[in-house]
Amino acid sequence: MAKTWTALKPYLLATPQAIALALFLVFPIVLIGVVSFWEFNGYSMTPAFTLDNYVGIFTSEVTLKTYLNTFKFVGLVWLSTLLIGYPVAYFLSFHVTQLRWQVLLFLVCTIPFWTSNIIRMISWLPLLGTTGLVNQLLMGVGLIDQPLGFLLYSDFAVVLGMVHLYIIFMIAPIFNSLMRIDRTLITAAEDMGASGLEVFKEVILPLSAPGIAIGSIFIVTLVMGEFVTVRLMGGGQSASVGKLIQTQIGSLQYPLAAANAMVLLAVTMLIVISILRVINIRKEL
């Protein structure tokens, strides 16, 4: 009896989590997948099995361009957050020696995230508009003769807004990876004559790669489904798959929206799996 209880105990402990995962994650995804094969005649949907929704996605030039635009947002936001987030995490890890200052400065990085995403997006409007502070400042110092229109309601504004929203998701895992690096490895490399660049290239960067991978997964998954920032910062001039799905749901095209959701999920999973195949993140978990 004792042996049986010992064997079953891990499964019993995992049962509540498995049930919650099945109810709130697996079942909704399966339901979306089922609806994606239903028929839609313009005003109502009918339970059926048709591939028309998926065929429409891959044969529509507008939809394919929307997917390409989404991939562009993912690439630009990922690169921007990495170029900004890595130096910030590096500075906190190696140039701030006292723990209390590290914690304090890291909290400073999180201050913008204490408010609503929508409020943070709206705060950019008086800064980037044609009569906003940025344009007024540039015109005041004589750098431009007329307001820059691309600062707001453009792809640039969308990328800027997403970087502002999600930069912490790149900083945090990289900072965690850098803090885990054994400083004696760096000392040993320096004692063997390695330069600062060589230490970074051969020791710090490889050991911080899992943090970069985790941050990249966060950025990819968040940006792929983003639609609020695209709507507010794009002003109707930018498109993404998330915004497309929102529009289709608003017009009651649930099967087509479900099909786009499944394609988006599959593409996102492929990207995440590719990242996991390149970099082993289990040591960070």
TATA-V514110 format. One record per residue. N is the residue number from 1. RES is the residue in one letter. SS is DSSP state (hx for helix, st for strand, lp for the rest). PHI is phi in degrees with one decimal (none if undefined). NEAR is the number of other ideal C-beta (glycine too) atoms within 12 Angstrom. Layout:
n->[N:N]
res->[RES:RES]
ss->[SS:SS]
phi->[PHI:PHI]
near->[NEAR:NEAR]
//
This chain:
n->[1:2:3:4:5:6:7:8:9:10:11:12:13:14:15:16:17:18:19:20:21:22:23:24:25:26:27:28:29:30:31:32:33:34:35:36:37:38:39:40:41:42:43:44:45:46:47:48:49:50:51:52:53:54:55:56:57:58:59:60:61:62:63:64:65:66:67:68:69:70:71:72:73:74:75:76:77:78:79:80:81:82:83:84:85:86:87:88:89:90:91:92:93:94:95:96:97:98:99:100:101:102:103:104:105:106:107:108:109:110:111:112:113:114:115:116:117:118:119:120:121:122:123:124:125:126:127:128:129:130:131:132:133:134:135:136:137:138:139:140:141:142:143:144:145:146:147:148:149:150:151:152:153:154:155:156:157:158:159:160:161:162:163:164:165:166:167:168:169:170:171:172:173:174:175:176:177:178:179:180:181:182:183:184:185:186:187:188:189:190:191:192:193:194:195:196:197:198:199:200:201:202:203:204:205:206:207:208:209:210:211:212:213:214:215:216:217:218:219:220:221:222:223:224:225:226:227:228:229:230:231:232:233:234:235:236:237:238:239:240:241:242:243:244:245:246:247:248:249:250:251:252:253:254:255:256:257:258:259:260:261:262:263:264:265:266:267:268:269:270:271:272:273:274:275:276:277:278:279:280:281:282:283:284:285]
res->[M:A:K:T:W:T:A:L:K:P:Y:L:L:A:T:P:Q:A:I:A:L:A:L:F:L:V:F:P:I:V:L:I:G:V:V:S:F:W:E:F:N:G:Y:S:M:T:P:A:F:T:L:D:N:Y:V:G:I:F:T:S:E:V:T:L:K:T:Y:L:N:T:F:K:F:V:G:L:V:W:L:S:T:L:L:I:G:Y:P:V:A:Y:F:L:S:F:H:V:T:Q:L:R:W:Q:V:L:L:F:L:V:C:T:I:P:F:W:T:S:N:I:I:R:M:I:S:W:L:P:L:L:G:T:T:G:L:V:N:Q:L:L:M:G:V:G:L:I:D:Q:P:L:G:F:L:L:Y:S:D:F:A:V:V:L:G:M:V:H:L:Y:I:I:F:M:I:A:P:I:F:N:S:L:M:R:I:D:R:T:L:I:T:A:A:E:D:M:G:A:S:G:L:E:V:F:K:E:V:I:L:P:L:S:A:P:G:I:A:I:G:S:I:F:I:V:T:L:V:M:G:E:F:V:T:V:R:L:M:G:G:G:Q:S:A:S:V:G:K:L:I:Q:T:Q:I:G:S:L:Q:Y:P:L:A:A:A:N:A:M:V:L:L:A:V:T:M:L:I:V:I:S:I:L:R:V:I:N:I:R:K:E:L]
ss->[lp:hx:hx:hx:hx:hx:hx:hx:hx:hx:hx:hx:hx:hx:hx:hx:hx:hx:hx:hx:hx:hx:hx:hx:hx:hx:hx:hx:hx:hx:hx:hx:hx:hx:hx:lp:lp:lp:st:st:lp:lp:lp:lp:st:st:lp:lp:lp:lp:lp:hx:hx:hx:hx:hx:hx:hx:hx:lp:hx:hx:hx:hx:hx:hx:hx:hx:hx:hx:hx:hx:hx:hx:hx:hx:hx:hx:hx:hx:hx:hx:hx:hx:hx:hx:hx:hx:hx:hx:hx:hx:hx:hx:hx:lp:lp:lp:hx:hx:hx:hx:hx:hx:hx:hx:hx:hx:hx:hx:hx:hx:hx:hx:lp:lp:hx:hx:hx:hx:hx:hx:lp:lp:hx:hx:hx:hx:lp:lp:lp:lp:hx:hx:hx:hx:hx:hx:hx:hx:lp:lp:lp:lp:lp:lp:lp:lp:hx:hx:hx:lp:lp:lp:hx:hx:hx:hx:hx:hx:hx:hx:hx:hx:hx:hx:lp:hx:hx:hx:hx:hx:hx:hx:hx:hx:hx:hx:hx:hx:lp:lp:hx:hx:hx:hx:hx:hx:hx:hx:hx:lp:lp:lp:lp:hx:hx:hx:hx:hx:hx:hx:hx:hx:hx:hx:hx:hx:hx:hx:hx:hx:hx:hx:hx:hx:hx:hx:hx:hx:hx:hx:hx:hx:lp:lp:lp:hx:hx:hx:hx:hx:hx:hx:lp:lp:lp:lp:lp:lp:hx:hx:hx:hx:hx:hx:hx:hx:hx:hx:lp:lp:lp:hx:hx:hx:hx:hx:hx:hx:hx:hx:hx:hx:hx:hx:hx:hx:hx:hx:hx:hx:hx:hx:hx:hx:hx:hx:lp:lp:lp:hx:hx:hx:lp]
phi->[none:-64.3:-67.1:-62.7:-62.3:-63.0:-72.4:-85.6:-54.8:-59.9:-69.3:-65.9:-67.9:-85.7:-60.4:-58.4:-65.2:-65.5:-65.0:-62.6:-63.5:-66.9:-73.0:-103.7:-127.7:-66.8:-60.9:-59.8:-64.7:-61.8:-64.0:-63.0:-61.8:-65.3:-64.3:-65.0:-100.0:-78.0:-93.6:-133.2:-101.2:109.4:-139.8:-155.1:-112.9:-124.4:-58.6:-164.2:-133.0:-137.5:-97.8:-60.2:-62.9:-73.1:-61.7:-62.2:-65.3:-83.7:-108.3:-88.8:-64.7:-64.4:-64.6:-63.9:-65.5:-64.4:-63.2:-63.1:-66.3:-65.1:-62.6:-64.2:-59.8:-60.0:-63.8:-69.4:-68.3:-60.5:-64.6:-65.7:-65.8:-68.6:-67.3:-89.3:-69.9:-65.2:-59.8:-63.9:-64.5:-64.3:-62.2:-64.8:-82.0:-112.1:-109.5:-106.7:-86.2:-87.4:-60.7:-65.3:-73.1:-60.9:-64.7:-63.5:-68.3:-65.7:-64.5:-60.1:-64.5:-91.8:-55.2:-60.2:-90.5:-86.4:-116.5:-64.7:-59.6:-65.9:-63.0:-65.9:-69.6:-63.1:-64.3:-77.8:-59.8:-71.7:-90.1:-103.0:-63.8:-62.3:-108.8:-78.7:-65.0:-64.7:-63.5:-64.6:-66.7:-64.4:-71.8:-67.1:-89.6:84.6:-76.6:-136.1:-96.7:-140.3:-59.1:-85.5:-77.6:-78.5:-68.7:-136.0:57.5:-155.4:-62.2:-59.9:-65.4:-63.6:-63.0:-60.1:-63.8:-67.9:-61.6:-60.7:-72.4:-113.6:-60.0:-65.1:-73.2:-96.5:-65.0:-59.9:-68.2:-67.6:-59.5:-63.2:-65.6:-66.6:-69.6:-82.8:-67.0:-69.7:-64.6:-66.9:-65.6:-67.7:-61.4:-63.4:-64.3:-66.8:-65.0:-85.8:95.3:-72.4:-76.4:-59.4:-67.5:-67.5:-62.4:-64.4:-70.9:-96.2:-117.7:-68.6:-62.1:-60.8:-74.3:-94.9:-59.0:-59.3:-64.8:-62.8:-64.2:-64.1:-61.6:-64.5:-63.1:-58.1:-63.3:-61.3:-66.3:-73.9:-74.6:-59.6:-101.0:-68.1:-140.9:-66.5:-63.7:-62.3:-71.8:-75.9:-85.4:-85.0:59.0:83.3:-94.7:-120.6:-131.8:-148.3:-66.2:-59.2:-66.9:-63.2:-63.8:-60.0:-63.8:-65.6:-66.0:-63.3:-97.8:65.8:-89.8:-62.9:-61.2:-68.3:-63.4:-64.7:-64.1:-63.5:-63.6:-68.4:-64.2:-61.7:-63.4:-64.1:-64.3:-62.2:-63.2:-63.2:-65.1:-63.4:-62.2:-62.5:-63.8:-68.1:-72.6:-82.8:-126.5:-86.2:-102.9:-62.7:-67.6:-90.7:-97.6]
near->[7:8:8:10:12:12:11:14:13:12:14:15:12:14:14:12:15:16:14:13:15:16:15:13:16:15:15:18:22:17:19:29:23:21:31:39:27:28:24:27:15:12:11:14:26:17:15:18:16:21:18:24:35:25:16:25:34:16:13:20:12:16:30:20:18:29:30:19:30:39:24:26:43:38:23:26:42:36:24:27:39:34:20:27:37:33:21:30:39:28:22:31:32:24:15:22:13:11:13:11:16:24:16:15:23:27:18:18:27:19:13:23:21:13:15:14:25:17:17:28:32:22:23:35:24:17:25:34:25:24:19:23:20:27:25:21:18:20:18:13:11:8:14:18:11:12:22:24:19:24:32:33:27:24:29:28:35:44:37:35:44:46:36:32:36:40:37:31:36:41:40:31:33:44:37:28:34:40:26:20:31:14:19:11:19:24:14:15:25:20:11:14:10:19:13:16:13:16:25:23:16:19:28:33:24:22:30:35:28:29:38:39:34:33:41:36:33:33:43:38:26:32:43:40:29:40:37:26:35:40:28:33:42:32:28:15:21:36:30:41:41:37:35:36:37:22:24:30:21:14:16:16:31:29:38:36:34:31:38:41:35:30:33:37:27:23:25:30:19:17:27:26:16:16:26:21:12:16:27:16:25:10:18:27:14]
//
